[in-house]
Amino acid sequence: MRGSLVQELTDDCEHEQLRMIQENFTICRLYSLCEQTKNFFGFMGLRSSTMVNMEGPVAKFVKEQIPKEKVVIFSKSYCPYCKMAKEVFDKLSQKYYALELDQREDGEEIQDVLKEITGARSVPRVFINGNFVGGGSDVKALQEKGELVKLLQ
Ligand SMILES: N[C@@H](CCC(=O)N[C@@H](CS)C(=O)NCC(=O)O)C(=O)O
C-alpha cells in the first residue's frame, strides 16, 4: 500500500518534471522563432519596433533633428534612393541636412524611432519644414508634379 503511494508520488513528480521540461522547451523554441523572425525582418529592413521608447534619448535626438533645417534627410551613405532624393534637392539648389544612419552606432534605433513617426523605417525619410514628405521616390514624384517647390516655400 505504502509502496504504491510512493510509486504514485514518484510518477507524479516525474510527470511534473517532464511537463516542465516540455514547457521550457516550447518557450525556448518560441523565443528562438521570434529571434529568427526579428532577424529576418531586420535584414529586409522591416525590423520589429515594439520596444521603441518614444520618450528615450534616441527619440529625443530624432525629434530635435527634424526642425533643424528646412530639409532634413535621414539617409544611408550607400543608399541609391537617398542619393536620388539628394539629387532632387541639389538640382533645386536647396540645402539639406543629411544624417547618414549607417555611419552611426545608434542608426538602427533611429530607424526604429522613424518607423514610429513616419510608418516605415526605410531610408531615406525626408522631412520638409518639420513635416514628413516621404522616401526617395516620393520626393522625386513631388518634384515631377511641381509640388516640391511649393512645400519648400
Ligand atoms: N521606396 C523607398 C525605397 C527605399 C529603400 O528601399 N531603402 C533601402 C535602402 S536603399 C532601405 O531602407 N533598406 C532597409 C534599411 O537600410 O534598413 C523610397 O523610395 O525611399
The ligand as an SDF file (V2000), in Angstrom:
LIG
                    3D

 20 19  0  0  0  0  0  0  0  0999 V2000
   10.5130   53.2340  -51.9370 N   0  0  0  0  0  0  0  0  0  0  0  0
   11.5340   53.5980  -50.9820 C   0  0  0  0  0  0  0  0  0  0  0  0
   12.6620   52.5850  -51.0480 C   0  0  0  0  0  0  0  0  0  0  0  0
   13.7460   52.8800  -50.0390 C   0  0  0  0  0  0  0  0  0  0  0  0
   14.6400   51.6740  -49.7570 C   0  0  0  0  0  0  0  0  0  0  0  0
   14.3910   50.5490  -50.2370 O   0  0  0  0  0  0  0  0  0  0  0  0
   15.6670   51.9130  -48.9860 N   0  0  0  0  0  0  0  0  0  0  0  0
   16.5450   50.8480  -48.5300 C   0  0  0  0  0  0  0  0  0  0  0  0
   17.9880   51.3320  -48.6020 C   0  0  0  0  0  0  0  0  0  0  0  0
   18.4670   51.7230  -50.2660 S   0  0  0  0  0  0  0  0  0  0  0  0
   16.2750   50.5480  -47.0660 C   0  0  0  0  0  0  0  0  0  0  0  0
   15.7930   51.3900  -46.3460 O   0  0  0  0  0  0  0  0  0  0  0  0
   16.6050   49.3020  -46.6270 N   0  0  0  0  0  0  0  0  0  0  0  0
   16.4480   48.9320  -45.2640 C   0  0  0  0  0  0  0  0  0  0  0  0
   17.4690   49.5130  -44.3700 C   0  0  0  0  0  0  0  0  0  0  0  0
   18.5080   50.0390  -44.8430 O   0  0  0  0  0  0  0  0  0  0  0  0
   17.2670   49.4430  -43.1500 O   0  0  0  0  0  0  0  0  0  0  0  0
   11.9950   55.0110  -51.2770 C   0  0  0  0  0  0  0  0  0  0  0  0
   11.7740   55.4600  -52.4010 O   0  0  0  0  0  0  0  0  0  0  0  0
   12.5100   55.6660  -50.3830 O   0  0  0  0  0  0  0  0  0  0  0  0
  1  2  1  0
  2  3  1  0
  2 18  1  0
  3  4  1  0
  4  5  1  0
  5  6  2  0
  5  7  1  0
  7  8  1  0
  8  9  1  0
  8 11  1  0
  9 10  1  0
 11 12  2  0
 11 13  1  0
 13 14  1  0
 14 15  1  0
 15 16  2  0
 15 17  1  0
 18 19  2  0
 18 20  1  0
M  END
$$$$
